[in-house]
Amino acid sequence: MRIILILLISGYLYPQRNDSQATFYNVGSKAIIGGVGALINKKPNEKGSKVFSKACIKVL
């Protein structure tokens, strides 16, 4: 069953065309993950949008 699921999902996926496209995907995904992590660990008196944007900028 798992093999069928993997084959179905792989039909929708496609590789990046070049290294710069892969770089943008990696940096973008890490920025979003870092922002979500910062939101989870923020202090109660901090604004969520400020914490998220600050964490995203740190990744870049």
PDB file as gemmi writes it, atoms N, CA and C in Angstrom:
CRYST1    1.000    1.000    1.000  90.00  90.00  90.00 P 1                      
ATOM      1  N   MET A   1       0.827  -1.187   0.000  1.00  0.00           N  
ATOM      2  CA  MET A   1       0.000   0.000   0.000  1.00  0.00           C  
ATOM      3  C   MET A   1       0.879   1.260   0.000  1.00  0.00           C  
ATOM      4  N   ARG A   2       1.949   1.236   0.773  1.00  0.00           N  
ATOM      5  CA  ARG A   2       2.838   2.390   0.834  1.00  0.00           C  
ATOM      6  C   ARG A   2       3.501   2.666  -0.515  1.00  0.00           C  
ATOM      7  N   ILE A   3       3.859   1.610  -1.207  1.00  0.00           N  
ATOM      8  CA  ILE A   3       4.513   1.771  -2.508  1.00  0.00           C  
ATOM      9  C   ILE A   3       3.560   2.438  -3.494  1.00  0.00           C  
ATOM     10  N   ILE A   4       2.304   2.049  -3.472  1.00  0.00           N  
ATOM     11  CA  ILE A   4       1.321   2.664  -4.363  1.00  0.00           C  
ATOM     12  C   ILE A   4       1.156   4.142  -4.031  1.00  0.00           C  
ATOM     13  N   LEU A   5       1.104   4.466  -2.765  1.00  0.00           N  
ATOM     14  CA  LEU A   5       0.975   5.860  -2.342  1.00  0.00           C  
ATOM     15  C   LEU A   5       2.183   6.680  -2.779  1.00  0.00           C  
ATOM     16  N   ILE A   6       3.369   6.143  -2.612  1.00  0.00           N  
ATOM     17  CA  ILE A   6       4.594   6.843  -3.024  1.00  0.00           C  
ATOM     18  C   ILE A   6       4.599   7.060  -4.535  1.00  0.00           C  
ATOM     19  N   LEU A   7       4.188   6.058  -5.287  1.00  0.00           N  
ATOM     20  CA  LEU A   7       4.148   6.200  -6.746  1.00  0.00           C  
ATOM     21  C   LEU A   7       3.132   7.254  -7.183  1.00  0.00           C  
ATOM     22  N   LEU A   8       1.997   7.322  -6.505  1.00  0.00           N  
ATOM     23  CA  LEU A   8       0.993   8.322  -6.853  1.00  0.00           C  
ATOM     24  C   LEU A   8       1.481   9.736  -6.548  1.00  0.00           C  
ATOM     25  N   ILE A   9       2.124   9.898  -5.403  1.00  0.00           N  
ATOM     26  CA  ILE A   9       2.645  11.214  -5.024  1.00  0.00           C  
ATOM     27  C   ILE A   9       3.788  11.623  -5.943  1.00  0.00           C  
ATOM     28  N   SER A  10       4.650  10.694  -6.294  1.00  0.00           N  
ATOM     29  CA  SER A  10       5.803  11.031  -7.136  1.00  0.00           C  
ATOM     30  C   SER A  10       5.381  11.477  -8.531  1.00  0.00           C  
ATOM     31  N   GLY A  11       4.199  11.121  -8.961  1.00  0.00           N  
ATOM     32  CA  GLY A  11       3.701  11.581 -10.246  1.00  0.00           C  
ATOM     33  C   GLY A  11       3.430  13.072 -10.273  1.00  0.00           C  
ATOM     34  N   TYR A  12       3.163  13.664  -9.108  1.00  0.00           N  
ATOM     35  CA  TYR A  12       2.880  15.091  -9.025  1.00  0.00           C  
ATOM     36  C   TYR A  12       4.115  15.923  -8.737  1.00  0.00           C  
ATOM     37  N   LEU A  13       5.189  15.300  -8.333  1.00  0.00           N  
ATOM     38  CA  LEU A  13       6.416  16.011  -7.997  1.00  0.00           C  
ATOM     39  C   LEU A  13       7.307  16.133  -9.219  1.00  0.00           C  
ATOM     40  N   TYR A  14       8.070  17.196  -9.262  1.00  0.00           N  
ATOM     41  CA  TYR A  14       9.025  17.368 -10.356  1.00  0.00           C  
ATOM     42  C   TYR A  14      10.292  17.999  -9.804  1.00  0.00           C  
ATOM     43  N   PRO A  15      11.442  17.705 -10.381  1.00  0.00           N  
ATOM     44  CA  PRO A  15      12.703  18.236  -9.869  1.00  0.00           C  
ATOM     45  C   PRO A  15      12.875  19.707 -10.238  1.00  0.00           C  
ATOM     46  N   GLN A  16      13.731  20.377  -9.484  1.00  0.00           N  
ATOM     47  CA  GLN A  16      14.045  21.765  -9.814  1.00  0.00           C  
ATOM     48  C   GLN A  16      14.832  21.797 -11.115  1.00  0.00           C  
ATOM     49  N   ARG A  17      14.680  22.865 -11.845  1.00  0.00           N  
ATOM     50  CA  ARG A  17      15.332  22.947 -13.145  1.00  0.00           C  
ATOM     51  C   ARG A  17      16.805  23.322 -13.045  1.00  0.00           C  
ATOM     52  N   ASN A  18      17.180  24.034 -12.003  1.00  0.00           N  
ATOM     53  CA  ASN A  18      18.577  24.418 -11.860  1.00  0.00           C  
ATOM     54  C   ASN A  18      18.899  24.641 -10.380  1.00  0.00           C  
ATOM     55  N   ASP A  19      20.159  24.935 -10.096  1.00  0.00           N  
ATOM     56  CA  ASP A  19      20.587  25.082  -8.709  1.00  0.00           C  
ATOM     57  C   ASP A  19      20.001  26.308  -8.033  1.00  0.00           C  
ATOM     58  N   SER A  20      19.809  27.386  -8.776  1.00  0.00           N  
ATOM     59  CA  SER A  20      19.262  28.590  -8.142  1.00  0.00           C  
ATOM     60  C   SER A  20      17.814  28.373  -7.716  1.00  0.00           C  
ATOM     61  N   GLN A  21      17.059  27.620  -8.490  1.00  0.00           N  
ATOM     62  CA  GLN A  21      15.681  27.328  -8.108  1.00  0.00           C  
ATOM     63  C   GLN A  21      15.663  26.466  -6.838  1.00  0.00           C  
ATOM     64  N   ALA A  22      16.542  25.508  -6.752  1.00  0.00           N  
ATOM     65  CA  ALA A  22      16.629  24.673  -5.556  1.00  0.00           C  
ATOM     66  C   ALA A  22      17.037  25.509  -4.346  1.00  0.00           C  
ATOM     67  N   THR A  23      17.927  26.467  -4.555  1.00  0.00           N  
ATOM     68  CA  THR A  23      18.356  27.351  -3.462  1.00  0.00           C  
ATOM     69  C   THR A  23      17.194  28.164  -2.939  1.00  0.00           C  
ATOM     70  N   PHE A  24      16.392  28.734  -3.842  1.00  0.00           N  
ATOM     71  CA  PHE A  24      15.245  29.536  -3.415  1.00  0.00           C  
ATOM     72  C   PHE A  24      14.234  28.692  -2.638  1.00  0.00           C  
ATOM     73  N   TYR A  25      13.995  27.468  -3.082  1.00  0.00           N  
ATOM     74  CA  TYR A  25      13.082  26.589  -2.359  1.00  0.00           C  
ATOM     75  C   TYR A  25      13.616  26.279  -0.957  1.00  0.00           C  
ATOM     76  N   ASN A  26      14.899  25.967  -0.862  1.00  0.00           N  
ATOM     77  CA  ASN A  26      15.481  25.621   0.432  1.00  0.00           C  
ATOM     78  C   ASN A  26      15.463  26.795   1.392  1.00  0.00           C  
ATOM     79  N   VAL A  27      15.867  27.962   0.925  1.00  0.00           N  
ATOM     80  CA  VAL A  27      15.898  29.142   1.786  1.00  0.00           C  
ATOM     81  C   VAL A  27      14.485  29.537   2.195  1.00  0.00           C  
ATOM     82  N   GLY A  28      13.560  29.492   1.255  1.00  0.00           N  
ATOM     83  CA  GLY A  28      12.180  29.854   1.564  1.00  0.00           C  
ATOM     84  C   GLY A  28      11.538  28.922   2.570  1.00  0.00           C  
ATOM     85  N   SER A  29      11.759  27.634   2.399  1.00  0.00           N  
ATOM     86  CA  SER A  29      11.161  26.685   3.342  1.00  0.00           C  
ATOM     87  C   SER A  29      11.793  26.800   4.719  1.00  0.00           C  
ATOM     88  N   LYS A  30      13.087  27.047   4.784  1.00  0.00           N  
ATOM     89  CA  LYS A  30      13.738  27.201   6.086  1.00  0.00           C  
ATOM     90  C   LYS A  30      13.294  28.484   6.779  1.00  0.00           C  
ATOM     91  N   ALA A  31      13.031  29.540   6.016  1.00  0.00           N  
ATOM     92  CA  ALA A  31      12.546  30.790   6.600  1.00  0.00           C  
ATOM     93  C   ALA A  31      11.168  30.586   7.219  1.00  0.00           C  
ATOM     94  N   ILE A  32      10.298  29.865   6.521  1.00  0.00           N  
ATOM     95  CA  ILE A  32       8.951  29.618   7.048  1.00  0.00           C  
ATOM     96  C   ILE A  32       9.013  28.726   8.280  1.00  0.00           C  
ATOM     97  N   ILE A  33       9.827  27.690   8.238  1.00  0.00           N  
ATOM     98  CA  ILE A  33       9.963  26.791   9.389  1.00  0.00           C  
ATOM     99  C   ILE A  33      10.539  27.543  10.586  1.00  0.00           C  
ATOM    100  N   GLY A  34      11.529  28.403  10.340  1.00  0.00           N  
ATOM    101  CA  GLY A  34      12.106  29.200  11.423  1.00  0.00           C  
ATOM    102  C   GLY A  34      11.098  30.170  12.015  1.00  0.00           C  
ATOM    103  N   GLY A  35      10.268  30.766  11.162  1.00  0.00           N  
ATOM    104  CA  GLY A  35       9.233  31.677  11.650  1.00  0.00           C  
ATOM    105  C   GLY A  35       8.198  30.976  12.503  1.00  0.00           C  
ATOM    106  N   VAL A  36       7.798  29.787  12.089  1.00  0.00           N  
ATOM    107  CA  VAL A  36       6.834  29.012  12.880  1.00  0.00           C  
ATOM    108  C   VAL A  36       7.447  28.608  14.222  1.00  0.00           C  
ATOM    109  N   GLY A  37       8.716  28.217  14.197  1.00  0.00           N  
ATOM    110  CA  GLY A  37       9.393  27.874  15.452  1.00  0.00           C  
ATOM    111  C   GLY A  37       9.486  29.061  16.385  1.00  0.00           C  
ATOM    112  N   ALA A  38       9.726  30.246  15.832  1.00  0.00           N  
ATOM    113  CA  ALA A  38       9.779  31.450  16.661  1.00  0.00           C  
ATOM    114  C   ALA A  38       8.413  31.773  17.252  1.00  0.00           C  
ATOM    115  N   LEU A  39       7.346  31.534  16.483  1.00  0.00           N  
ATOM    116  CA  LEU A  39       5.998  31.760  17.011  1.00  0.00           C  
ATOM    117  C   LEU A  39       5.684  30.813  18.167  1.00  0.00           C  
ATOM    118  N   ILE A  40       6.147  29.591  18.043  1.00  0.00           N  
ATOM    119  CA  ILE A  40       5.903  28.617  19.113  1.00  0.00           C  
ATOM    120  C   ILE A  40       6.623  29.037  20.390  1.00  0.00           C  
ATOM    121  N   ASN A  41       7.834  29.582  20.246  1.00  0.00           N  
ATOM    122  CA  ASN A  41       8.651  29.904  21.417  1.00  0.00           C  
ATOM    123  C   ASN A  41       8.607  31.371  21.822  1.00  0.00           C  
ATOM    124  N   LYS A  42       7.674  32.144  21.284  1.00  0.00           N  
ATOM    125  CA  LYS A  42       7.632  33.569  21.613  1.00  0.00           C  
ATOM    126  C   LYS A  42       7.146  33.793  23.042  1.00  0.00           C  
ATOM    127  N   LYS A  43       7.524  34.943  23.581  1.00  0.00           N  
ATOM    128  CA  LYS A  43       7.064  35.320  24.916  1.00  0.00           C  
ATOM    129  C   LYS A  43       5.641  35.843  24.825  1.00  0.00           C  
ATOM    130  N   PRO A  44       4.887  35.752  25.901  1.00  0.00           N  
ATOM    131  CA  PRO A  44       3.489  36.179  25.850  1.00  0.00           C  
ATOM    132  C   PRO A  44       3.285  37.656  25.493  1.00  0.00           C  
ATOM    133  N   ASN A  45       4.239  38.508  25.817  1.00  0.00           N  
ATOM    134  CA  ASN A  45       4.058  39.938  25.571  1.00  0.00           C  
ATOM    135  C   ASN A  45       4.560  40.372  24.190  1.00  0.00           C  
ATOM    136  N   GLU A  46       5.056  39.463  23.360  1.00  0.00           N  
ATOM    137  CA  GLU A  46       5.564  39.800  22.028  1.00  0.00           C  
ATOM    138  C   GLU A  46       4.467  39.605  20.973  1.00  0.00           C  
ATOM    139  N   LYS A  47       4.485  40.465  19.948  1.00  0.00           N  
ATOM    140  CA  LYS A  47       3.530  40.339  18.849  1.00  0.00           C  
ATOM    141  C   LYS A  47       3.982  39.234  17.898  1.00  0.00           C  
ATOM    142  N   GLY A  48       3.034  38.438  17.466  1.00  0.00           N  
ATOM    143  CA  GLY A  48       3.347  37.298  16.603  1.00  0.00           C  
ATOM    144  C   GLY A  48       3.933  37.693  15.260  1.00  0.00           C  
ATOM    145  N   SER A  49       3.394  38.739  14.651  1.00  0.00           N  
ATOM    146  CA  SER A  49       3.877  39.140  13.325  1.00  0.00           C  
ATOM    147  C   SER A  49       5.320  39.640  13.384  1.00  0.00           C  
ATOM    148  N   LYS A  50       5.647  40.365  14.446  1.00  0.00           N  
ATOM    149  CA  LYS A  50       7.011  40.882  14.589  1.00  0.00           C  
ATOM    150  C   LYS A  50       7.999  39.740  14.815  1.00  0.00           C  
ATOM    151  N   VAL A  51       7.627  38.798  15.647  1.00  0.00           N  
ATOM    152  CA  VAL A  51       8.490  37.649  15.932  1.00  0.00           C  
ATOM    153  C   VAL A  51       8.700  36.802  14.678  1.00  0.00           C  
ATOM    154  N   PHE A  52       7.611  36.564  13.924  1.00  0.00           N  
ATOM    155  CA  PHE A  52       7.693  35.750  12.711  1.00  0.00           C  
ATOM    156  C   PHE A  52       8.604  36.408  11.676  1.00  0.00           C  
ATOM    157  N   SER A  53       8.393  37.699  11.433  1.00  0.00           N  
ATOM    158  CA  SER A  53       9.206  38.382  10.418  1.00  0.00           C  
ATOM    159  C   SER A  53      10.677  38.479  10.836  1.00  0.00           C  
ATOM    160  N   LYS A  54      10.918  38.700  12.109  1.00  0.00           N  
ATOM    161  CA  LYS A  54      12.294  38.777  12.601  1.00  0.00           C  
ATOM    162  C   LYS A  54      13.002  37.440  12.414  1.00  0.00           C  
ATOM    163  N   ALA A  55      12.326  36.340  12.682  1.00  0.00           N  
ATOM    164  CA  ALA A  55      12.921  35.010  12.533  1.00  0.00           C  
ATOM    165  C   ALA A  55      13.160  34.696  11.055  1.00  0.00           C  
ATOM    166  N   CYS A  56      12.254  35.091  10.187  1.00  0.00           N  
ATOM    167  CA  CYS A  56      12.427  34.834   8.750  1.00  0.00           C  
ATOM    168  C   CYS A  56      13.627  35.593   8.218  1.00  0.00           C  
ATOM    169  N   ILE A  57      13.821  36.809   8.664  1.00  0.00           N  
ATOM    170  CA  ILE A  57      14.944  37.617   8.206  1.00  0.00           C  
ATOM    171  C   ILE A  57      16.268  37.042   8.710  1.00  0.00           C  
ATOM    172  N   LYS A  58      16.277  36.486   9.907  1.00  0.00           N  
ATOM    173  CA  LYS A  58      17.510  35.902  10.445  1.00  0.00           C  
ATOM    174  C   LYS A  58      17.989  34.726   9.596  1.00  0.00           C  
ATOM    175  N   VAL A  59      17.063  33.975   9.041  1.00  0.00           N  
ATOM    176  CA  VAL A  59      17.427  32.821   8.220  1.00  0.00           C  
ATOM    177  C   VAL A  59      18.101  33.289   6.933  1.00  0.00           C  
ATOM    178  N   LEU A  60      17.638  34.404   6.400  1.00  0.00           N  
ATOM    179  CA  LEU A  60      18.209  34.907   5.159  1.00  0.00           C  
ATOM    180  C   LEU A  60      19.581  35.457   5.433  1.00  0.00           C  
TER     181      LEU A  60                                                      
END                                                                             
